[in-house]
């Protein structure tokens, strides 16, 4: 294939993907706006029409930011490709003889540019949109401290990984297999390191106070035969009033993290049901299955990169110099476009897992009432649209809409 034909093919697929994204967003906004006029039966007495309309307005405001951000990112990518700016940036470091330091400078510059370009949208989203809807608790000082921390940590975690990949790629014939083994080990290490080293750089994690909720969670763990090292409460309210909870870690490093906002807004039995749902992901081995699925995809992706490395027309078509670090750039450009059309499959797998975790929580707790109530409350407090467009759900939602989750729990329990 000639470089010109490859460029035309890539741009055609890329523009189709972006157009489809905007179409889905527009359809979803029209859909949720129309359905905000009537409160669904399962939300009667829990959510008012005004709150539904606020949720639709919140979704519209967030979508506008996301669309403008996507449009700018896409435009910049096309400009970089058509005008050979990736190659021009790489040529700026041609005087650096050590290829690994050249890799670090090249990707460090790209990451810094990406961070700067995305900041206005993030800042507007935090201090205008989130502020307008009553969610933002972040101060400008805290925002910029987080910004600096996040950028530095991103560099420290990403650049060495990229340098190792370049080393494998430049040294070994089976570099893609060695890279995959290294990435798998790296991801396992990060699963343990993130909650213990990185997350505490941004938030405080205090042990859950004994008694009450702590006792109820201990009963839940005993009932499920689940060994847990610790339950932590995160000071999420420093930055936002959004609520959440999650499990993290593997093996003996497992821990439950509760947002302090969640404890404030939900009752004990609702929180127990939410944690029973999260526990269901572990008991059903969703975490392990997802990890193996992602690593399998990574192996396929690296094998694809081995093909890209040897194709001159790809470098020329994308305006890249032909070297190991540019091969990684080509991979980063091509794979999102190729994998986008597989999005519905991965979203479906994730939603199926959520249904299974819901059923597990219902069976363990003995009723769907508490989890249903918690889902409605969380959706209400977070201004989540309860009934997004089915196509938008199919493509983008890792969790089923609240109404579908409640109906599934009730129908399967009969």
C-alpha positions as CSV (number, residue, x, y, z in Angstrom):
1,X,0.0,0.0,0.0
2,X,1.2,3.5,-0.8
3,X,1.6,6.1,2.0
4,X,-1.1,8.2,0.3
5,X,-3.6,5.4,0.2
6,X,-2.9,4.5,3.8
7,X,-3.4,8.1,4.8
8,X,-6.7,8.3,3.0
9,X,-7.9,5.1,4.5
10,X,-6.9,6.2,8.0
11,X,-8.5,9.6,7.8
12,X,-11.7,8.2,6.4
13,X,-12.0,5.7,9.3
14,X,-11.0,8.4,11.8
15,X,-13.5,10.9,10.6
16,X,-16.2,8.3,10.5
17,X,-15.5,7.4,14.1
18,X,-15.5,11.1,15.2
19,X,-18.7,11.7,13.3
20,X,-20.4,8.7,14.9
21,X,-19.3,9.9,18.3
22,X,-21.0,13.3,17.7
23,X,-24.1,11.7,16.3
24,X,-24.4,9.5,19.4
25,X,-24.0,12.4,21.7
26,X,-26.6,14.5,19.9
27,X,-29.1,11.6,19.9
28,X,-28.5,11.0,23.6
29,X,-29.0,14.6,24.5
30,X,-32.3,14.8,22.6
31,X,-33.4,11.5,24.2
32,X,-32.7,12.4,27.8
33,X,-34.1,15.9,27.4
34,X,-37.4,14.5,26.0
35,X,-37.6,12.0,28.9
36,X,-36.9,14.6,31.6
37,X,-40.5,15.8,31.2
38,X,-42.0,12.7,32.8
39,X,-40.8,10.9,35.9
40,X,-40.6,7.1,35.3
41,X,-42.7,4.8,37.6
42,X,-39.8,3.4,39.5
43,X,-38.6,6.9,40.4
44,X,-42.0,8.2,41.6
45,X,-41.6,9.6,45.1
46,X,-37.9,9.6,44.8
47,X,-37.0,12.0,42.1
48,X,-38.9,15.1,41.0
49,X,-39.4,16.3,37.4
50,X,-37.2,19.4,38.3
51,X,-34.4,17.0,39.3
52,X,-34.7,15.1,36.1
53,X,-34.5,18.3,34.1
54,X,-31.4,19.3,36.1
55,X,-29.8,15.9,35.3
56,X,-30.5,16.5,31.6
57,X,-29.0,20.0,31.8
58,X,-26.0,18.6,33.6
59,X,-25.5,16.0,30.9
60,X,-25.8,18.6,28.2
61,X,-23.2,20.9,29.8
62,X,-20.7,18.0,30.2
63,X,-21.3,16.8,26.7
64,X,-20.6,20.2,25.2
65,X,-17.2,20.3,26.9
66,X,-16.4,16.8,25.9
67,X,-17.4,17.5,22.3
68,X,-15.3,20.7,22.0
69,X,-12.4,18.9,23.6
70,X,-12.7,16.0,21.2
71,X,-13.0,18.3,18.3
72,X,-9.8,20.2,19.2
73,X,-7.9,17.0,19.9
74,X,-9.0,15.4,16.6
75,X,-8.1,18.6,14.7
76,X,-4.7,18.8,16.2
77,X,-4.0,15.1,15.4
78,X,-4.9,15.7,11.8
79,X,-2.7,18.8,11.6
80,X,0.2,16.9,13.2
81,X,-0.2,14.1,10.6
82,X,-0.7,16.3,7.5
83,X,2.1,18.7,8.3
84,X,4.6,16.2,9.6
85,X,4.8,17.8,13.0
86,X,5.5,14.5,14.8
87,X,8.6,14.1,12.6
88,X,9.5,17.8,13.2
89,X,9.3,17.4,16.9
90,X,11.4,14.3,16.8
91,X,14.0,16.1,14.7
92,X,14.3,18.7,17.5
93,X,16.1,16.1,19.6
94,X,18.3,14.6,16.8
95,X,21.3,15.9,18.6
96,X,20.6,13.6,21.6
97,X,22.7,10.5,20.8
98,X,21.2,8.3,23.5
99,X,18.0,6.9,22.0
100,X,16.4,6.3,25.4
101,X,16.8,9.9,26.5
102,X,15.6,11.0,23.1
103,X,12.5,8.8,23.7
104,X,12.0,10.5,27.1
105,X,12.3,14.0,25.6
106,X,10.0,13.2,22.7
107,X,7.2,11.7,24.7
108,X,7.7,14.1,27.6
109,X,7.1,17.0,25.2
110,X,4.0,15.4,23.7
111,X,2.6,14.7,27.1
112,X,3.2,18.2,28.3
113,X,1.5,19.6,25.2
114,X,-1.5,17.3,25.7
115,X,-1.8,18.3,29.3
116,X,-1.7,22.0,28.4
117,X,-4.3,21.6,25.6
118,X,-6.7,19.7,27.9
119,X,-6.4,22.0,30.9
120,X,-8.8,24.8,29.7
121,X,-11.6,22.2,29.2
122,X,-10.9,20.5,32.6
123,X,-10.7,23.9,34.4
124,X,-14.0,25.1,32.8
125,X,-15.7,21.8,33.7
126,X,-14.6,22.1,37.3
127,X,-15.1,25.7,38.1
128,X,-18.0,26.5,35.8
129,X,-20.1,23.4,35.1
130,X,-19.5,21.5,38.4
131,X,-19.8,24.8,40.3
132,X,-23.1,25.7,38.6
133,X,-24.6,22.3,39.6
134,X,-23.3,22.4,43.1
135,X,-20.7,19.7,42.9
136,X,-17.4,21.5,43.0
137,X,-15.5,21.8,46.3
138,X,-12.1,22.3,44.7
139,X,-10.2,25.6,45.3
140,X,-8.0,27.0,42.5
141,X,-5.0,26.4,44.6
142,X,-5.9,22.7,45.2
143,X,-6.7,22.3,41.5
144,X,-3.2,23.5,40.4
145,X,-1.5,21.5,43.1
146,X,-3.3,18.4,41.8
147,X,-2.4,19.5,38.2
148,X,1.3,19.6,39.0
149,X,1.2,16.3,41.0
150,X,-0.7,14.5,38.3
151,X,1.5,15.6,35.5
152,X,4.7,14.8,37.4
153,X,3.4,11.3,38.4
154,X,2.2,10.7,34.9
155,X,5.7,11.4,33.6
156,X,7.4,9.3,36.2
157,X,5.1,6.3,35.5
158,X,4.9,6.6,31.7
159,X,8.3,7.7,30.5
160,X,10.4,4.8,32.0
161,X,7.8,2.3,30.7
162,X,8.1,3.8,27.2
163,X,11.9,3.7,27.4
164,X,11.8,0.0,28.3
165,X,9.5,-0.7,25.4
166,X,11.9,1.1,23.0
167,X,14.8,-1.0,24.5
168,X,12.9,-4.2,23.9
169,X,11.8,-3.1,20.4
170,X,15.4,-2.2,19.4
171,X,17.1,-5.2,20.9
172,X,15.0,-8.4,20.6
173,X,13.3,-10.2,17.7
174,X,10.5,-11.3,20.1
175,X,10.4,-7.9,21.7
176,X,6.5,-7.9,21.7
177,X,6.4,-10.9,24.0
178,X,9.0,-9.6,26.4
179,X,7.2,-6.2,26.4
180,X,3.9,-7.9,27.2
181,X,5.4,-9.8,30.1
182,X,6.9,-6.6,31.4
183,X,3.6,-4.7,31.0
184,X,1.7,-7.4,32.8
185,X,4.1,-7.3,35.7
186,X,4.0,-3.5,35.7
187,X,0.2,-3.5,35.8
188,X,0.1,-6.0,38.7
189,X,2.7,-3.8,40.6
190,X,0.6,-0.7,40.0
191,X,-2.5,-2.4,41.3
192,X,-0.8,-2.8,44.6
193,X,1.2,0.5,44.5
194,X,-1.6,2.8,43.5
195,X,-3.8,2.6,46.6
196,X,-0.8,2.6,49.0
197,X,1.6,5.1,47.3
198,X,-0.1,7.2,44.6
199,X,-3.7,7.8,45.8
200,X,-2.5,9.1,49.3
201,X,-0.7,11.9,47.4
202,X,-4.1,13.3,46.5
203,X,-6.4,12.2,49.3
204,X,-6.4,11.3,52.9
205,X,-7.5,7.7,53.7
206,X,-8.7,7.1,57.3
207,X,-9.8,3.8,58.8
208,X,-13.6,3.4,59.1
209,X,-14.6,4.1,62.6
210,X,-15.5,1.0,64.6
211,X,-19.1,0.2,65.4
212,X,-22.3,0.7,63.3
213,X,-21.3,0.5,59.6
214,X,-18.0,-1.2,60.3
215,X,-19.8,-4.0,62.2
216,X,-22.3,-4.4,59.4
217,X,-19.5,-4.7,56.8
218,X,-17.7,-7.2,58.9
219,X,-20.8,-9.3,59.0
220,X,-21.1,-9.1,55.2
221,X,-17.5,-10.2,54.8
222,X,-18.0,-13.2,57.2
223,X,-21.2,-14.2,55.4
224,X,-19.3,-14.2,52.1
225,X,-16.2,-15.8,53.4
226,X,-14.2,-12.8,52.2
227,X,-10.9,-11.8,53.8
228,X,-10.3,-8.0,53.7
229,X,-7.3,-6.2,55.0
230,X,-8.9,-2.8,55.6
231,X,-11.8,-0.4,55.0
232,X,-10.8,3.2,54.3
233,X,-12.8,6.4,54.1
234,X,-11.5,8.9,51.5
235,X,-11.9,12.7,51.9
236,X,-13.6,13.1,48.5
237,X,-15.6,16.1,49.8
238,X,-12.4,18.2,49.6
239,X,-12.9,18.3,45.8
240,X,-16.4,17.3,44.9
241,X,-19.8,16.3,46.4
242,X,-20.0,13.3,44.0
243,X,-20.3,9.9,45.8
244,X,-18.8,6.5,45.1
245,X,-17.1,3.5,46.6
246,X,-14.7,0.9,45.2
247,X,-12.6,-2.2,45.8
248,X,-9.0,-2.1,44.9
249,X,-6.0,-4.4,45.0
250,X,-5.3,-8.1,44.6
251,X,-4.8,-10.9,47.1
252,X,-3.8,-9.7,50.6
253,X,-3.6,-6.1,49.3
254,X,-7.4,-5.8,48.8
255,X,-9.1,-2.8,50.4
256,X,-12.5,-1.1,50.4
257,X,-12.6,2.6,49.8
258,X,-15.7,4.6,50.8
259,X,-16.1,8.3,49.8
260,X,-17.0,10.3,52.8
261,X,-19.8,11.8,50.7
262,X,-21.3,8.3,50.3
263,X,-21.4,7.8,54.1
264,X,-23.1,11.1,54.5
265,X,-25.8,10.4,51.8
266,X,-26.7,6.7,52.2
267,X,-28.0,4.7,55.1
268,X,-26.1,1.8,56.6
269,X,-28.0,-0.9,54.8
270,X,-27.7,0.9,51.5
271,X,-24.0,1.1,51.9
272,X,-23.8,-2.5,52.8
273,X,-25.7,-3.4,49.6
274,X,-23.4,-1.2,47.5
275,X,-20.4,-2.9,49.0
276,X,-22.0,-6.3,48.5
277,X,-22.3,-5.4,44.8
278,X,-18.6,-4.5,44.7
279,X,-17.8,-7.8,46.5
280,X,-19.8,-9.6,43.9
281,X,-17.3,-8.5,41.3
282,X,-14.6,-10.3,43.2
283,X,-16.6,-13.4,44.0
284,X,-17.6,-13.7,40.3
285,X,-14.0,-13.2,39.4
286,X,-14.9,-10.2,37.2
287,X,-11.7,-8.3,38.3
288,X,-9.5,-11.3,37.3
289,X,-11.4,-11.9,34.0
290,X,-11.2,-8.3,33.0
291,X,-7.5,-8.2,33.8
292,X,-6.8,-11.2,31.6
293,X,-9.0,-9.8,28.9
294,X,-7.1,-6.5,28.9
295,X,-3.8,-8.3,28.9
296,X,-4.9,-10.5,26.1
297,X,-5.8,-7.4,24.1
298,X,-2.4,-5.9,25.0
299,X,-0.7,-9.0,23.6
300,X,-2.6,-8.8,20.4
301,X,-1.9,-5.1,20.2
302,X,1.9,-5.5,20.7
303,X,1.9,-8.2,18.0
304,X,0.1,-5.7,15.7
305,X,2.8,-3.2,16.6
306,X,5.4,-5.7,15.5
307,X,3.7,-5.5,12.1
308,X,3.7,-1.7,12.1
309,X,7.4,-1.5,12.9
310,X,8.3,-3.0,9.5
311,X,5.8,-1.1,7.3
312,X,7.4,2.0,5.7
313,X,4.1,3.2,4.3
314,X,2.7,3.6,7.8
315,X,5.5,6.0,8.9
316,X,5.3,8.0,5.7
317,X,1.5,8.1,5.7
318,X,1.3,9.4,9.3
319,X,4.2,11.8,8.8
320,X,6.6,10.0,11.2
321,X,10.3,9.4,11.2
322,X,11.1,5.7,11.1
323,X,12.4,4.7,14.5
324,X,11.3,2.7,17.5
325,X,9.6,5.6,19.4
326,X,7.8,6.7,16.3
327,X,6.4,3.2,16.0
328,X,4.9,3.6,19.4
329,X,3.3,6.9,18.2
330,X,1.9,5.1,15.1
331,X,0.5,2.4,17.4
332,X,-1.1,5.0,19.6
333,X,-2.7,6.7,16.6
334,X,-4.0,3.6,14.8
335,X,-5.2,1.3,17.6
336,X,-7.9,3.7,19.0
337,X,-9.5,4.0,15.5
338,X,-9.3,0.2,14.9
339,X,-10.6,-0.7,18.4
340,X,-13.4,1.9,18.5
341,X,-15.8,-0.4,16.6
342,X,-15.2,-3.1,19.3
343,X,-16.5,-0.7,22.0
344,X,-20.0,-2.2,22.1
345,X,-18.6,-5.7,22.8
346,X,-16.5,-4.5,25.8
347,X,-19.3,-2.3,27.1
348,X,-21.7,-5.3,26.9
349,X,-19.2,-7.5,28.9
350,X,-19.0,-4.8,31.5
351,X,-22.7,-4.3,31.8
352,X,-23.2,-8.1,32.1
353,X,-20.8,-8.1,35.0
354,X,-22.8,-5.4,36.7
355,X,-26.0,-7.4,36.4
356,X,-24.2,-10.4,37.9
357,X,-22.8,-8.3,40.8
358,X,-26.3,-6.8,41.4
359,X,-27.8,-10.3,41.6
360,X,-25.0,-11.3,44.0
361,X,-25.7,-8.4,46.3
362,X,-29.5,-9.0,46.2
363,X,-29.0,-12.7,47.2
364,X,-26.4,-12.0,49.9
365,X,-28.4,-9.1,51.5
366,X,-31.7,-11.0,51.0
367,X,-33.5,-8.2,49.2
368,X,-33.1,-5.9,46.3
369,X,-34.7,-3.0,48.2
370,X,-31.6,-1.5,49.7
371,X,-29.4,-1.7,46.5
372,X,-32.3,-0.3,44.4
373,X,-32.7,2.6,46.9
374,X,-29.0,3.2,46.9
375,X,-28.8,3.3,43.1
376,X,-31.7,5.7,42.9
377,X,-30.2,8.0,45.6
378,X,-26.7,7.9,44.0
379,X,-28.2,8.7,40.6
380,X,-30.2,11.5,42.1
381,X,-27.3,13.0,44.0
382,X,-24.9,12.7,41.1
383,X,-27.4,14.1,38.6
384,X,-27.1,11.0,36.4
385,X,-29.6,10.7,33.6
386,X,-31.7,7.5,34.5
387,X,-32.6,6.6,30.9
388,X,-29.9,7.4,28.3
389,X,-30.4,6.5,24.7
390,X,-30.0,2.7,24.1
391,X,-27.4,3.2,21.3
392,X,-25.4,5.5,23.6
393,X,-25.6,2.9,26.4
394,X,-24.5,0.2,23.9
395,X,-21.5,2.1,22.9
396,X,-20.3,4.0,26.0
397,X,-21.9,2.7,29.2
398,X,-20.0,0.3,31.4
399,X,-23.0,0.2,33.7
400,X,-26.6,-0.4,32.7
401,X,-29.1,2.4,33.4
402,X,-30.6,2.4,36.9
403,X,-34.1,1.4,35.7
404,X,-32.8,-1.7,33.9
405,X,-30.7,-2.7,36.9
406,X,-33.7,-2.5,39.2
407,X,-36.0,-4.4,36.8
408,X,-33.3,-7.1,36.3
409,X,-32.9,-7.6,40.1
410,X,-36.7,-7.9,40.6
411,X,-37.4,-10.1,37.6
412,X,-34.6,-12.5,38.4
413,X,-35.6,-12.8,42.0
414,X,-39.1,-14.0,41.2
